[in-house]
Amino acid sequence: MTEKDLTEEEIFAFRRQLFAWHRTCARPMPWKGERDPYLVWLSEVILQQTRVEQGLPWFERFRKRFPTVHDLANASEDEVLKLWEGLGYYARARNLWRTARHVAHELDGRFPDTYEGLLRLKGVGPYTAAAVASFAFGRPHAVVDGNVLRVLARYLADDTPIDTSAGKRHFTALANRLLDPQRPGPFNQAMMDLGATVCRPMRPRCDACPLAGRCRSRAQGRPTDFPVRQRKLQVRTRHIHYFACDDGTATLLLQRPPGDVWAGLFDFPWVETKDAQAPAPESLFAQSKWLEEVTATAFERCWQHRQRLTHQLVHATYWRVACAPLPEPPAPLQRVTFENLRKFALPKMTGEFCKRFL
């Protein structure tokens, strides 16, 4: 099916039923109805690849600490990364800070008010550009996230793969055909709410869906067969050993390099192995290019943790390493006292290790 196959009668019925449902079933969220493009943009960046319930505390923290784009632009990158700590996908935080500086210093604090202008901002893709354009400026652009893709694919029983460029263009065209151009923001919010609360990935609540009467996949008795994906996600497995050096008062940290999944954050020195069968910790410790000048006297395996990222499965082992007094190390290592450790932005699992064992 293409957007041209939708009749005007079906389009108007779709909008009418969707809006009637949303008047009583909308999810309460602090940014709903917000017209300030800065706050709309902030909420959308935080919610990229993040559930609403998970992202809410971070939105409130950022709004309180940085109430305007100028406040965010005047912060340091380390301060922004520290406030972002625990939310993951740290490239979002770095792009957030860089875009804030661009808007504040080069655009006089004003966000572009068109979809095309918003797309030129760093870290802003079609989804975020459509969200800011429709919510903040009332521009007629459909927001197409995972929830919306699911609603459309099921409503139309459309087996076009959603994980291809052609599929994304196809469903974006369908969403824009259904979009109410007079109320694009409310329409987009209603679609996302419907996908999140009713047309769920598993166990969809078809009996509560305002579109059930015309839903093709429901009529066929197979709503969970949609949406269709062409490719299976390839997940890389990693085995990483972290060394928390401890001379009784301080430890060693280094900033992770550009291109790393945790780029810009601080972490303990580490060694990565090819498989789970690793040599003794003394041998691993000796392999670290950062710890050549550090004398270790004892090793204690404190914690093993597994973290799933989008394309990686990380098996982490944390070693507490008793050391002779730590000197000021050469860059990129830093000697950090335990009382100052909390000031550094750490990956989520390293932060959890510190809370438990340091």
C-alpha positions in Angstrom: 0.0 0.0 0.0 1.1 3.6 -0.7 -0.1 6.8 0.7 -2.2 7.3 -2.5 -4.3 4.2 -1.6 -5.7 5.9 1.5 -9.0 7.4 0.7 -10.0 10.9 2.1 -12.8 9.2 4.0 -10.4 6.8 5.7 -7.9 9.6 6.5 -10.6 11.8 8.2 -12.0 8.8 10.1 -8.4 7.9 11.3 -7.8 11.4 12.6 -11.2 11.7 14.2 -10.9 8.4 16.1 -7.3 9.1 17.1 -8.1 12.6 18.5 -11.2 11.3 20.3 -9.2 8.6 22.0 -6.3 11.0 22.9 -8.6 13.5 24.7 -9.0 11.0 27.5 -6.1 8.7 27.2 -3.0 10.9 26.7 0.1 10.1 28.7 1.0 12.9 31.1 4.4 14.3 30.4 6.0 17.6 31.5 6.9 18.8 28.0 3.4 18.2 26.5 2.1 21.4 25.0 5.5 23.0 25.3 6.2 25.5 22.5 9.7 26.6 23.6 11.9 25.0 20.9 14.8 24.6 23.3 12.7 22.5 25.7 11.1 20.5 22.9 14.5 19.8 21.4 16.0 18.9 24.9 13.2 16.4 25.6 13.5 14.8 22.2 17.3 14.4 22.5 16.9 12.8 25.9 14.2 10.5 24.7 16.2 9.2 21.7 16.5 5.4 22.3 15.2 5.9 25.8 11.9 5.1 27.4 9.8 8.1 28.6 9.8 6.8 32.2 13.5 6.5 32.2 14.2 9.9 30.6 11.9 12.0 32.8 14.3 12.5 35.7 17.1 13.6 33.3 14.8 16.1 31.5 13.9 17.7 34.9 17.6 17.8 35.9 18.6 19.5 32.7 15.7 21.9 32.7 16.5 22.9 36.2 20.3 23.2 35.7 20.1 24.7 32.2 16.8 26.6 31.8 17.8 28.2 28.5 20.0 27.3 25.6 22.5 29.9 26.7 22.8 28.3 30.1 23.6 24.9 28.4 26.0 26.6 26.0 27.9 28.2 28.8 28.5 25.0 30.6 31.6 22.8 30.1 31.4 19.5 28.2 32.5 17.7 31.3 29.6 19.2 33.3 27.1 18.2 30.7 28.5 14.6 30.6 28.4 14.4 34.3 24.7 15.4 34.4 24.0 12.9 31.7 25.7 10.1 33.6 23.6 6.9 33.7 21.4 7.7 30.7 23.7 6.1 28.1 24.4 6.8 24.4 26.7 9.6 25.4 27.1 10.9 21.8 23.7 12.5 22.5 25.1 14.5 25.3 28.1 15.7 23.3 25.9 16.7 20.4 23.5 18.4 22.8 26.3 20.6 24.1 27.8 21.4 20.7 24.4 22.2 19.2 23.5 24.5 22.2 26.8 26.4 21.6 26.0 26.7 17.9 22.5 28.0 18.5 23.5 30.3 21.3 26.7 31.8 19.7 26.0 31.7 16.0 22.2 31.8 15.8 21.6 34.4 18.5 19.9 31.8 20.7 17.1 31.1 18.1 16.4 27.7 16.8 15.6 27.3 13.1 11.8 27.3 12.7 11.8 25.0 9.6 12.3 21.3 9.2 15.1 21.8 6.8 16.8 24.3 9.0 16.6 22.1 12.1 18.1 19.2 10.1 21.3 21.2 9.7 21.9 21.1 13.5 24.4 18.6 14.7 22.7 15.5 16.1 19.3 16.4 14.7 17.9 13.8 12.3 14.5 13.5 10.6 12.7 12.4 13.7 13.9 15.2 16.0 13.6 17.8 13.3 10.0 16.8 12.6 9.2 16.8 16.4 10.6 20.3 17.0 9.1 21.6 13.8 5.6 20.3 14.6 5.5 20.8 18.4 7.3 24.1 18.7 6.4 25.8 15.4 3.2 24.0 14.2 4.9 22.8 10.9 3.1 19.9 9.2 5.7 17.2 9.5 4.9 13.7 10.8 7.1 12.3 13.6 8.0 8.7 12.8 9.5 6.8 15.7 9.2 3.1 16.6 5.8 3.6 18.1 4.4 5.3 15.0 6.0 2.7 12.6 4.3 -0.1 14.6 0.9 1.6 14.5 1.1 2.2 10.7 2.4 -1.2 9.8 -0.3 -3.0 11.9 -3.1 -0.7 10.8 -2.3 -1.3 7.1 -1.0 -4.9 7.5 2.0 -3.5 5.6 4.9 -5.9 5.3 7.4 -3.3 4.0 10.5 -3.8 6.1 10.9 -0.8 8.5 14.7 -1.2 8.9 15.6 -0.2 5.3 15.9 3.3 3.8 13.1 2.5 1.4 10.9 1.3 4.2 11.5 4.5 6.3 10.7 6.7 3.3 7.6 4.6 2.6 6.2 4.9 6.2 7.1 8.5 6.5 5.1 9.2 3.4 2.1 7.3 4.9 2.4 9.2 8.2 2.5 12.5 6.4 -0.6 11.5 4.4 -2.5 10.8 7.6 -1.1 13.8 9.4 -3.6 16.6 10.3 -1.9 19.7 8.9 -3.9 22.0 11.1 -2.9 20.2 14.3 0.4 18.4 13.5 1.8 18.6 17.1 -1.3 17.0 18.8 -1.6 14.4 16.0 2.1 13.4 16.4 1.8 13.1 20.1 -1.4 11.0 19.8 0.3 8.6 17.4 3.3 8.1 19.7 1.0 7.7 22.8 -1.1 5.1 21.0 1.9 3.1 20.0 3.4 3.3 23.5 0.3 2.4 25.5 -2.0 0.4 23.3 -0.3 -0.8 20.1 2.5 -2.3 22.2 5.3 -4.5 20.7 4.1 -7.5 22.7 0.5 -8.1 23.9 -1.1 -5.2 22.0 -4.4 -4.0 23.6 -6.5 -4.2 20.4 -9.7 -4.1 22.5 -8.8 -0.6 23.6 -7.6 0.7 20.3 -9.6 3.5 18.6 -8.5 2.3 15.2 -9.4 -1.4 15.7 -12.5 -1.3 13.5 -10.3 -0.6 10.4 -7.1 -2.2 11.4 -6.1 -4.7 8.7 -3.7 -6.8 10.8 -6.4 -7.2 13.5 -8.9 -8.3 10.9 -6.3 -10.9 9.7 -5.8 -12.1 13.3 -2.0 -11.4 13.3 -1.2 -8.0 14.7 2.1 -9.1 16.2 3.4 -10.2 12.7 3.9 -6.5 12.1 6.1 -4.5 11.7 8.5 -6.6 9.5 12.3 -6.3 9.7 14.7 -7.4 7.0 17.9 -7.6 9.0 18.7 -9.2 12.3 20.7 -7.0 14.7 24.3 -8.0 14.8 25.6 -7.9 18.4 29.3 -7.9 19.2 30.5 -9.5 22.4 33.3 -7.9 24.4 35.2 -9.0 27.5 36.8 -6.1 29.4 38.8 -6.1 32.6 38.9 -2.9 34.6 41.6 -2.2 37.2 40.6 0.1 40.1 44.0 1.0 41.6 43.8 1.7 45.3 46.6 3.1 47.5 44.2 3.8 50.4 43.3 7.4 49.4 43.2 7.6 45.6 42.8 5.8 42.3 43.6 6.3 38.6 41.2 7.4 35.9 41.6 8.2 32.2 39.3 9.8 29.7 38.0 7.5 27.1 39.0 8.5 23.6 37.0 9.8 20.6 35.1 7.1 18.7 34.7 5.0 21.9 31.1 4.1 22.9 31.8 6.0 26.1 33.9 8.7 24.5 34.6 11.7 26.8 33.7 9.8 30.0 36.3 8.8 32.7 37.0 5.2 33.5 39.5 2.9 35.2 42.4 1.6 33.0 41.2 -1.5 31.2 42.4 -4.4 29.1 40.1 -6.2 26.6 40.4 -9.9 25.8 39.1 -11.9 22.9 37.2 -14.4 25.0 36.0 -15.1 28.5 39.0 -17.3 29.3 41.4 -14.6 30.4 44.9 -15.1 31.9 45.7 -14.2 35.5 45.1 -10.6 36.6 48.8 -10.0 37.1 49.4 -10.9 33.4 46.5 -8.7 32.3 47.7 -5.8 34.4 51.1 -6.1 32.8 49.6 -5.8 29.4 48.1 -2.3 30.1 50.1 0.4 28.4 48.8 2.9 31.0 50.0 1.0 34.1 53.6 0.3 33.3 54.8 2.5 36.1 52.3 1.3 38.7 53.3 -1.4 41.2 50.5 -3.8 42.2 50.7 -5.8 45.4 47.4 -7.7 45.4 44.4 -8.3 43.2 40.8 -8.8 44.2 38.0 -9.6 41.7 35.2 -7.5 43.2 32.5 -7.5 40.6 31.4 -9.1 37.3 28.7 -7.3 35.3 27.0 -7.8 31.9 25.7 -4.8 30.0 23.7 -4.9 26.8 24.2 -2.0 24.4 22.5 -1.6 21.0 25.2 -3.4 19.1 27.4 -4.7 21.9 27.2 -7.1 24.8 29.8 -6.2 27.3 31.1 -8.7 29.9 33.0 -6.6 32.5 35.2 -7.7 35.3 36.3 -5.2 37.9 39.5 -5.8 39.8 40.5 -3.8 42.9 44.3 -3.5 42.8 46.2 -2.8 46.0 49.1 -0.5 45.0 52.0 1.3 46.6 51.4 5.1 46.9 50.3 6.3 43.5 52.4 9.1 42.1 51.1 11.8 39.7 50.9 9.7 36.5 51.6 10.8 33.0 48.7 11.8 30.7 46.2 10.5 30.0 46.0 9.0 33.5 44.8 11.2 36.4 45.3 10.5 40.1 41.9 11.1 41.7 41.1 10.9 45.4 38.2 8.8 46.4 36.4 11.9 47.8 36.7 13.6 44.4 35.6 10.5 42.4 32.0 11.6 42.3 32.8 14.7 40.4 33.8 12.8 37.3 31.3 11.5 34.6 31.7 7.7 34.5 30.0 5.0 32.4 27.0 3.6 34.2 28.5 0.3 35.2 31.7 1.9 36.5 29.6 4.3 38.5 27.8 1.4 40.0 31.0 -0.3 40.9 32.3 2.8 42.6 29.1 3.0 44.7 29.4 -0.6 45.8 33.1 -1.0 46.4 34.8 2.4 46.6 
